[in-house]
Amino acid sequence: MSWGVGIDFDLLILLFYAWVMTTQTLLKNINIQIKKERSPLVVLSLNQWQQIEDIISELSSPQLLESIREARKDYKKAKTYRELRKSLLK
């Protein structure tokens, strides 16, 4: 059915259904590979891998984790940057 706007909605629905089915099939295949202990290949650039390594090493730091916890508490309390800066400069 076309509604006079140049879009065939039946075709659009069919394409969407095909996309959903393809996505589900891909996810099912990945799940099967993981269960068979054949994990899917992931390709990253060197820069992306270095960023991941940095994040892992930073999150392994107890001091950094404590700092993150404190920052989250301040955020939940809606503590502004000025208030935080004043308290740090005292």
N, CA, C and O atoms as a GROMACS GRO file, in nm:
protein
  360
    1MET      N    1   0.084  -0.117   0.000
    1MET     CA    2   0.000   0.000   0.000
    1MET      C    3   0.089   0.124   0.000
    1MET      O    4   0.185   0.132   0.077
    2SER      N    5   0.058   0.218  -0.085
    2SER     CA    6   0.132   0.344  -0.089
    2SER      C    7   0.036   0.455  -0.051
    2SER      O    8  -0.077   0.458  -0.098
    3TRP      N    9   0.080   0.546   0.032
    3TRP     CA   10  -0.007   0.653   0.079
    3TRP      C   11   0.020   0.785   0.008
    3TRP      O   12  -0.011   0.892   0.061
    4GLY      N   13   0.076   0.778  -0.109
    4GLY     CA   14   0.096   0.898  -0.189
    4GLY      C   15   0.218   0.979  -0.149
    4GLY      O   16   0.235   1.091  -0.196
    5VAL      N   17   0.303   0.925  -0.065
    5VAL     CA   18   0.423   0.998  -0.025
    5VAL      C   19   0.548   0.932  -0.080
    5VAL      O   20   0.659   0.967  -0.041
    6GLY      N   21   0.530   0.838  -0.170
    6GLY     CA   22   0.644   0.773  -0.233
    6GLY      C   23   0.704   0.662  -0.150
    6GLY      O   24   0.813   0.612  -0.182
    7ILE      N   25   0.636   0.620  -0.043
    7ILE     CA   26   0.687   0.513   0.041
    7ILE      C   27   0.591   0.395   0.034
    7ILE      O   28   0.471   0.411   0.057
    8ASP      N   29   0.642   0.281   0.001
    8ASP     CA   30   0.562   0.160  -0.001
    8ASP      C   31   0.575   0.097   0.138
    8ASP      O   32   0.676   0.034   0.170
    9PHE      N   33   0.472   0.114   0.220
    9PHE     CA   34   0.479   0.069   0.358
    9PHE      C   35   0.485  -0.083   0.370
    9PHE      O   36   0.546  -0.135   0.464
   10ASP      N   37   0.424  -0.154   0.277
   10ASP     CA   38   0.434  -0.300   0.280
   10ASP      C   39   0.580  -0.343   0.261
   10ASP      O   40   0.628  -0.433   0.330
   11LEU      N   41   0.648  -0.277   0.168
   11LEU     CA   42   0.789  -0.308   0.146
   11LEU      C   43   0.872  -0.270   0.268
   11LEU      O   44   0.963  -0.343   0.307
   12LEU      N   45   0.840  -0.156   0.327
   12LEU     CA   46   0.912  -0.111   0.446
   12LEU      C   47   0.895  -0.210   0.561
   12LEU      O   48   0.992  -0.242   0.630
   13ILE      N   49   0.773  -0.259   0.581
   13ILE     CA   50   0.747  -0.358   0.686
   13ILE      C   51   0.822  -0.487   0.656
   13ILE      O   52   0.879  -0.548   0.746
   14LEU      N   53   0.821  -0.528   0.530
   14LEU     CA   54   0.891  -0.650   0.490
   14LEU      C   55   1.042  -0.637   0.514
   14LEU      O   56   1.105  -0.730   0.564
   15LEU      N   57   1.099  -0.521   0.480
   15LEU     CA   58   1.242  -0.498   0.502
   15LEU      C   59   1.275  -0.498   0.651
   15LEU      O   60   1.377  -0.552   0.693
   16PHE      N   61   1.188  -0.435   0.730
   16PHE     CA   62   1.211  -0.432   0.875
   16PHE      C   63   1.206  -0.574   0.932
   16PHE      O   64   1.290  -0.611   1.014
   17TYR      N   65   1.108  -0.653   0.889
   17TYR     CA   66   1.096  -0.791   0.935
   17TYR      C   67   1.221  -0.871   0.897
   17TYR      O   68   1.272  -0.950   0.977
   18ALA      N   69   1.270  -0.850   0.776
   18ALA     CA   70   1.391  -0.921   0.731
   18ALA      C   71   1.510  -0.880   0.816
   18ALA      O   72   1.594  -0.963   0.850
   19TRP      N   73   1.519  -0.750   0.850
   19TRP     CA   74   1.629  -0.702   0.934
   19TRP      C   75   1.622  -0.765   1.072
   19TRP      O   76   1.724  -0.809   1.125
   20VAL      N   77   1.502  -0.770   1.131
   20VAL     CA   78   1.486  -0.830   1.264
   20VAL      C   79   1.524  -0.977   1.260
   20VAL      O   80   1.595  -1.025   1.349
   21MET      N   81   1.477  -1.048   1.159
   21MET     CA   82   1.508  -1.190   1.149
   21MET      C   83   1.658  -1.213   1.129
   21MET      O   84   1.715  -1.306   1.186
   22THR      N   85   1.722  -1.129   1.048
   22THR     CA   86   1.866  -1.140   1.026
   22THR      C   87   1.942  -1.115   1.156
   22THR      O   88   2.035  -1.188   1.190
   23THR      N   89   1.901  -1.011   1.228
   23THR     CA   90   1.965  -0.978   1.355
   23THR      C   91   1.949  -1.092   1.454
   23THR      O   92   2.045  -1.130   1.522
   24GLN      N   93   1.829  -1.147   1.463
   24GLN     CA   94   1.805  -1.258   1.556
   24GLN      C   95   1.888  -1.380   1.518
   24GLN      O   96   1.942  -1.448   1.605
   25THR      N   97   1.899  -1.406   1.389
   25THR     CA   98   1.980  -1.520   1.343
   25THR      C   99   2.126  -1.499   1.378
   25THR      O  100   2.193  -1.592   1.423
   26LEU      N  101   2.176  -1.377   1.357
   26LEU     CA  102   2.316  -1.348   1.390
   26LEU      C  103   2.341  -1.366   1.540
   26LEU      O  104   2.441  -1.425   1.580
   27LEU      N  105   2.249  -1.314   1.622
   27LEU     CA  106   2.266  -1.326   1.766
   27LEU      C  107   2.261  -1.473   1.810
   27LEU      O  108   2.336  -1.515   1.897
   28LYS      N  109   2.171  -1.549   1.748
   28LYS     CA  110   2.162  -1.692   1.780
   28LYS      C  111   2.292  -1.763   1.743
   28LYS      O  112   2.340  -1.847   1.819
   29ASN      N  113   2.349  -1.730   1.627
   29ASN     CA  114   2.475  -1.792   1.586
   29ASN      C  115   2.590  -1.756   1.679
   29ASN      O  116   2.673  -1.841   1.712
   30ILE      N  117   2.594  -1.630   1.723
   30ILE     CA  118   2.698  -1.588   1.817
   30ILE      C  119   2.682  -1.664   1.948
   30ILE      O  120   2.780  -1.709   2.007
   31ASN      N  121   2.557  -1.677   1.994
   31ASN     CA  122   2.530  -1.750   2.118
   31ASN      C  123   2.576  -1.895   2.107
   31ASN      O  124   2.635  -1.949   2.201
   32ILE      N  125   2.550  -1.958   1.994
   32ILE     CA  126   2.593  -2.097   1.972
   32ILE      C  127   2.745  -2.106   1.974
   32ILE      O  128   2.801  -2.198   2.033
   33GLN      N  129   2.812  -2.011   1.909
   33GLN     CA  130   2.959  -2.013   1.906
   33GLN      C  131   3.016  -1.998   2.046
   33GLN      O  132   3.113  -2.065   2.081
   34ILE      N  133   2.956  -1.910   2.126
   34ILE     CA  134   3.005  -1.889   2.262
   34ILE      C  135   2.985  -2.016   2.345
   34ILE      O  136   3.073  -2.056   2.420
   35LYS      N  137   2.868  -2.078   2.331
   35LYS     CA  138   2.841  -2.201   2.407
   35LYS      C  139   2.936  -2.313   2.367
   35LYS      O  140   2.968  -2.398   2.450
   36LYS      N  141   2.980  -2.314   2.244
   36LYS     CA  142   3.074  -2.416   2.198
   36LYS      C  143   3.218  -2.372   2.224
   36LYS      O  144   3.313  -2.433   2.174
   37GLU      N  145   3.233  -2.266   2.303
   37GLU     CA  146   3.363  -2.210   2.339
   37GLU      C  147   3.443  -2.161   2.219
   37GLU      O  148   3.566  -2.160   2.221
   38ARG      N  149   3.373  -2.121   2.116
   38ARG     CA  150   3.438  -2.056   2.002
   38ARG      C  151   3.388  -1.912   2.002
   38ARG      O  152   3.289  -1.880   1.936
   39SER      N  153   3.455  -1.828   2.074
   39SER     CA  154   3.409  -1.690   2.085
   39SER      C  155   3.427  -1.617   1.952
   39SER      O  156   3.519  -1.646   1.876
   40PRO      N  157   3.338  -1.521   1.925
   40PRO     CA  158   3.347  -1.447   1.799
   40PRO      C  159   3.471  -1.357   1.797
   40PRO      O  160   3.520  -1.316   1.902
   41LEU      N  161   3.519  -1.328   1.681
   41LEU     CA  162   3.636  -1.244   1.662
   41LEU      C  163   3.597  -1.098   1.681
   41LEU      O  164   3.496  -1.052   1.629
   42VAL      N  165   3.679  -1.025   1.754
   42VAL     CA  166   3.659  -0.882   1.772
   42VAL      C  167   3.784  -0.813   1.721
   42VAL      O  168   3.895  -0.846   1.763
   43VAL      N  169   3.767  -0.717   1.632
   43VAL     CA  170   3.880  -0.645   1.575
   43VAL      C  171   3.877  -0.502   1.629
   43VAL      O  172   3.777  -0.432   1.618
   44LEU      N  173   3.989  -0.461   1.687
   44LEU     CA  174   4.003  -0.326   1.741
   44LEU      C  175   4.130  -0.264   1.686
   44LEU      O  176   4.227  -0.333   1.654
   45SER      N  177   4.127  -0.133   1.676
   45SER     CA  178   4.250  -0.064   1.638
   45SER      C  179   4.342  -0.062   1.760
   45SER      O  180   4.298  -0.084   1.872
   46LEU      N  181   4.469  -0.036   1.736
   46LEU     CA  182   4.566  -0.030   1.846
   46LEU      C  183   4.525   0.078   1.946
   46LEU      O  184   4.537   0.058   2.067
   47ASN      N  185   4.478   0.191   1.896
   47ASN     CA  186   4.436   0.300   1.982
   47ASN      C  187   4.320   0.258   2.072
   47ASN      O  188   4.320   0.287   2.192
   48GLN      N  189   4.221   0.190   2.015
   48GLN     CA  190   4.108   0.143   2.095
   48GLN      C  191   4.154   0.044   2.202
   48GLN      O  192   4.108   0.050   2.316
   49TRP      N  193   4.243  -0.047   2.165
   49TRP     CA  194   4.294  -0.145   2.261
   49TRP      C  195   4.369  -0.077   2.375
   49TRP      O  196   4.355  -0.116   2.491
   50GLN      N  197   4.449   0.025   2.343
   50GLN     CA  198   4.522   0.098   2.446
   50GLN      C  199   4.426   0.170   2.540
   50GLN      O  200   4.451   0.178   2.660
   51GLN      N  201   4.316   0.223   2.485
   51GLN     CA  202   4.217   0.288   2.570
   51GLN      C  203   4.153   0.187   2.666
   51GLN      O  204   4.131   0.217   2.783
   52ILE      N  205   4.125   0.069   2.616
   52ILE     CA  206   4.068  -0.036   2.701
   52ILE      C  207   4.166  -0.075   2.811
   52ILE      O  208   4.127  -0.091   2.927
   53GLU      N  209   4.293  -0.090   2.776
   53GLU     CA  210   4.395  -0.122   2.876
   53GLU      C  211   4.405  -0.013   2.981
   53GLU      O  212   4.417  -0.042   3.100
   54ASP      N  213   4.399   0.114   2.938
   54ASP     CA  214   4.405   0.226   3.032
   54ASP      C  215   4.287   0.222   3.129
   54ASP      O  216   4.304   0.242   3.249
   55ILE      N  217   4.169   0.197   3.077
   55ILE     CA  218   4.050   0.191   3.161
   55ILE      C  219   4.062   0.079   3.263
   55ILE      O  220   4.031   0.098   3.381
   56ILE      N  221   4.108  -0.037   3.219
   56ILE     CA  222   4.124  -0.151   3.310
   56ILE      C  223   4.226  -0.119   3.419
   56ILE      O  224   4.202  -0.149   3.536
   57SER      N  225   4.338  -0.060   3.381
   57SER     CA  226   4.440  -0.029   3.482
   57SER      C  227   4.393   0.079   3.578
   57SER      O  228   4.422   0.073   3.697
   58GLU      N  229   4.320   0.178   3.527
   58GLU     CA  230   4.268   0.283   3.615
   58GLU      C  231   4.165   0.226   3.712
   58GLU      O  232   4.165   0.262   3.830
   59LEU      N  233   4.079   0.138   3.665
   59LEU     CA  234   3.977   0.081   3.752
   59LEU      C  235   4.034  -0.021   3.849
   59LEU      O  236   3.964  -0.066   3.940
   60SER      N  237   4.160  -0.058   3.831
   60SER     CA  238   4.227  -0.148   3.925
   60SER      C  239   4.290  -0.069   4.040
   60SER      O  240   4.342  -0.128   4.135
   61SER      N  241   4.285   0.062   4.032
   61SER     CA  242   4.345   0.147   4.134
   61SER      C  243   4.245   0.174   4.247
   61SER      O  244   4.139   0.232   4.222
   62PRO      N  245   4.276   0.134   4.371
   62PRO     CA  246   4.185   0.159   4.483
   62PRO      C  247   4.160   0.308   4.507
   62PRO      O  248   4.048   0.348   4.540
   63GLN      N  249   4.264   0.390   4.489
   63GLN     CA  250   4.247   0.534   4.510
   63GLN      C  251   4.149   0.592   4.408
   63GLN      O  252   4.064   0.675   4.442
   64LEU      N  253   4.162   0.550   4.284
   64LEU     CA  254   4.073   0.600   4.180
   64LEU      C  255   3.930   0.556   4.206
   64LEU      O  256   3.836   0.634   4.188
   65LEU      N  257   3.912   0.431   4.246
   65LEU     CA  258   3.777   0.382   4.274
   65LEU      C  259   3.713   0.460   4.389
   65LEU      O  260   3.594   0.491   4.384
   66GLU      N  261   3.791   0.491   4.492
   66GLU     CA  262   3.739   0.571   4.603
   66GLU      C  263   3.702   0.711   4.555
   66GLU      O  264   3.599   0.765   4.596
   67SER      N  265   3.784   0.768   4.470
   67SER     CA  266   3.755   0.900   4.414
   67SER      C  267   3.626   0.898   4.332
   67SER      O  268   3.547   0.992   4.338
   68ILE      N  269   3.606   0.792   4.257
   68ILE     CA  270   3.484   0.779   4.177
   68ILE      C  271   3.362   0.768   4.268
   68ILE      O  272   3.259   0.829   4.242
   69ARG      N  273   3.375   0.689   4.377
   69ARG     CA  274   3.263   0.675   4.473
   69ARG      C  275   3.227   0.811   4.533
   69ARG      O  276   3.109   0.846   4.542
   70GLU      N  277   3.328   0.887   4.574
   70GLU     CA  278   3.303   1.019   4.632
   70GLU      C  279   3.238   1.112   4.530
   70GLU      O  280   3.146   1.186   4.564
   71ALA      N  281   3.285   1.108   4.407
   71ALA     CA  282   3.228   1.195   4.303
   71ALA      C  283   3.082   1.158   4.277
   71ALA      O  284   2.999   1.247   4.255
   72ARG      N  285   3.050   1.030   4.279
   72ARG     CA  286   2.911   0.988   4.259
   72ARG      C  287   2.822   1.036   4.374
   72ARG      O  288   2.708   1.076   4.352
   73LYS      N  289   2.875   1.030   4.497
   73LYS     CA  290   2.800   1.081   4.612
   73LYS      C  291   2.773   1.230   4.595
   73LYS      O  292   2.662   1.277   4.618
   74ASP      N  293   2.877   1.305   4.557
   74ASP     CA  294   2.861   1.449   4.534
   74ASP      C  295   2.758   1.476   4.425
   74ASP      O  296   2.678   1.568   4.436
   75TYR      N  297   2.762   1.396   4.321
   75TYR     CA  298   2.667   1.414   4.210
   75TYR      C  299   2.524   1.390   4.258
   75TYR      O  300   2.434   1.465   4.224
   76LYS      N  301   2.505   1.284   4.338
   76LYS     CA  302   2.371   1.254   4.389
   76LYS      C  303   2.321   1.364   4.482
   76LYS      O  304   2.201   1.391   4.488
   77LYS      N  305   2.414   1.427   4.555
   77LYS     CA  306   2.377   1.538   4.644
   77LYS      C  307   2.361   1.669   4.568
   77LYS      O  308   2.329   1.772   4.627
   78ALA      N  309   2.384   1.666   4.437
   78ALA     CA  310   2.377   1.783   4.349
   78ALA      C  311   2.475   1.890   4.394
   78ALA      O  312   2.446   2.010   4.387
   79LYS      N  313   2.590   1.848   4.440
   79LYS     CA  314   2.694   1.940   4.483
   79LYS      C  315   2.756   2.005   4.359
   79LYS      O  316   2.801   1.935   4.268
   80THR      N  317   2.758   2.136   4.357
   80THR     CA  318   2.810   2.207   4.240
   80THR      C  319   2.963   2.211   4.242
   80THR      O  320   3.026   2.185   4.344
   81TYR      N  321   3.019   2.244   4.129
   81TYR     CA  322   3.164   2.251   4.116
   81TYR      C  323   3.221   2.358   4.210
   81TYR      O  324   3.325   2.337   4.272
   82ARG      N  325   3.152   2.472   4.220
   82ARG     CA  326   3.203   2.579   4.308
   82ARG      C  327   3.207   2.533   4.454
   82ARG      O  328   3.305   2.558   4.524
   83GLU      N  329   3.100   2.466   4.498
   83GLU     CA  330   3.097   2.416   4.636
   83GLU      C  331   3.209   2.316   4.659
   83GLU      O  332   3.277   2.318   4.762
   84LEU      N  333   3.227   2.229   4.565
   84LEU     CA  334   3.331   2.128   4.576
   84LEU      C  335   3.469   2.193   4.578
   84LEU      O  336   3.556   2.153   4.657
   85ARG      N  337   3.490   2.291   4.493
   85ARG     CA  338   3.620   2.359   4.486
   85ARG      C  339   3.649   2.433   4.617
   85ARG      O  340   3.761   2.431   4.667
   86LYS      N  341   3.545   2.500   4.672
   86LYS     CA  342   3.564   2.571   4.799
   86LYS      C  343   3.602   2.474   4.910
   86LYS      O  344   3.691   2.503   4.990
   87SER      N  345   3.536   2.359   4.913
   87SER     CA  346   3.567   2.261   5.019
   87SER      C  347   3.708   2.204   5.002
   87SER      O  348   3.773   2.171   5.101
   88LEU      N  349   3.754   2.192   4.879
   88LEU     CA  350   3.889   2.140   4.856
   88LEU      C  351   3.997   2.242   4.887
   88LEU      O  352   4.108   2.206   4.926
   89LEU      N  353   3.966   2.371   4.870
   89LEU     CA  354   4.065   2.476   4.893
   89LEU      C  355   4.076   2.516   5.040
   89LEU      O  356   4.166   2.591   5.076
   90LYS      N  357   3.987   2.468   5.124
   90LYS     CA  358   3.992   2.504   5.266
   90LYS      C  359   4.108   2.439   5.335
   90LYS      O  360   4.128   2.459   5.455
   0.00000   0.00000   0.00000
